């Protein structure tokens, strides 16, 4: 088993935990992203609105991917996405 394989095995539980947290708190994360984007947009007086909207959409897409939700058919930055889903988070692996 190579170094990278061992590293992947060690990080697998953390990835599962992050995925579960993204599923449980996706709506809160998205609300925070929207709120932060609004503050930054106000501070920059709308100068970078398109870039802020693009970045927010990409961040929401990343949360959807972590959570394992589809998120298909959503427009980046429109505020509509498949976060906070109705699926049950995976059971964490046993700690030993």
C-alpha positions as CSV (number, residue, x, y, z in Angstrom):
1,X,0.0,0.0,0.0
2,X,1.5,3.3,-1.1
3,X,1.7,6.5,0.8
4,X,-1.3,8.1,-0.9
5,X,-3.4,5.0,-0.3
6,X,-2.6,5.2,3.4
7,X,-3.4,8.9,3.5
8,X,-6.7,8.4,1.8
9,X,-7.6,5.7,4.4
10,X,-6.7,8.0,7.2
11,X,-8.8,10.9,5.8
12,X,-11.9,8.9,4.9
13,X,-13.5,9.3,8.3
14,X,-13.0,13.1,8.1
15,X,-14.5,13.2,4.6
16,X,-17.6,11.3,5.8
17,X,-18.0,13.6,8.8
18,X,-17.7,16.7,6.6
19,X,-20.3,15.2,4.2
20,X,-22.7,14.5,7.0
21,X,-22.3,18.1,8.4
22,X,-22.9,19.5,4.9
23,X,-26.1,17.5,4.6
24,X,-27.3,18.5,8.1
25,X,-26.4,22.2,7.9
26,X,-26.6,23.0,4.2
27,X,-29.3,25.5,4.6
28,X,-27.4,27.3,7.3
29,X,-24.2,27.3,5.2
30,X,-26.1,28.7,2.2
31,X,-27.7,31.4,4.3
32,X,-24.3,32.4,5.6
33,X,-22.9,32.5,2.1
34,X,-25.7,34.7,1.0
35,X,-25.3,37.0,3.9
36,X,-21.6,37.3,3.4
37,X,-22.0,38.0,-0.3
38,X,-24.5,40.7,0.5
39,X,-22.2,42.4,3.0
40,X,-19.2,42.2,0.6
41,X,-21.3,43.6,-2.3
42,X,-22.5,46.5,-0.1
43,X,-18.9,47.2,1.0
44,X,-17.7,47.3,-2.6
45,X,-20.7,49.3,-3.7
46,X,-21.8,46.8,-6.3
47,X,-18.5,47.1,-8.2
48,X,-17.9,43.3,-8.1
49,X,-21.5,42.0,-8.0
50,X,-21.0,39.6,-10.9
51,X,-17.9,38.1,-9.4
52,X,-19.4,37.8,-5.9
53,X,-22.5,36.1,-7.4
54,X,-20.3,33.7,-9.4
55,X,-18.2,32.9,-6.3
56,X,-21.3,32.4,-4.1
57,X,-22.8,30.0,-6.7
58,X,-19.6,28.0,-6.9
59,X,-19.4,27.8,-3.1
60,X,-23.0,26.5,-2.9
61,X,-22.2,24.0,-5.6
62,X,-19.2,22.8,-3.6
63,X,-21.4,22.4,-0.5
64,X,-23.9,20.4,-2.6
65,X,-21.2,18.1,-3.8
66,X,-19.9,17.6,-0.3
67,X,-23.4,16.8,0.9
68,X,-24.0,14.4,-1.9
69,X,-27.1,16.3,-3.2
70,X,-27.6,16.6,-6.9
71,X,-28.1,20.3,-7.3
72,X,-28.8,19.8,-11.0
73,X,-30.6,22.5,-12.9
74,X,-29.7,25.3,-10.6
75,X,-28.4,28.6,-11.8
76,X,-25.2,29.7,-10.0
77,X,-26.0,32.6,-7.8
78,X,-29.8,32.5,-8.1
79,X,-30.3,31.4,-4.5
80,X,-32.1,28.2,-5.5
81,X,-30.2,25.0,-4.9
82,X,-30.6,21.6,-3.4
83,X,-28.9,22.2,-0.1
84,X,-30.1,21.1,3.4
85,X,-31.6,18.1,1.7
86,X,-34.1,15.6,2.8
87,X,-31.7,12.6,2.8
88,X,-30.4,10.9,5.8
89,X,-26.7,11.5,6.5
90,X,-24.4,8.5,6.2
91,X,-23.6,6.7,9.4
92,X,-20.1,7.5,10.6
93,X,-17.6,4.7,10.6
94,X,-16.9,3.1,14.0
95,X,-14.0,4.6,15.9
96,X,-11.3,2.2,16.9
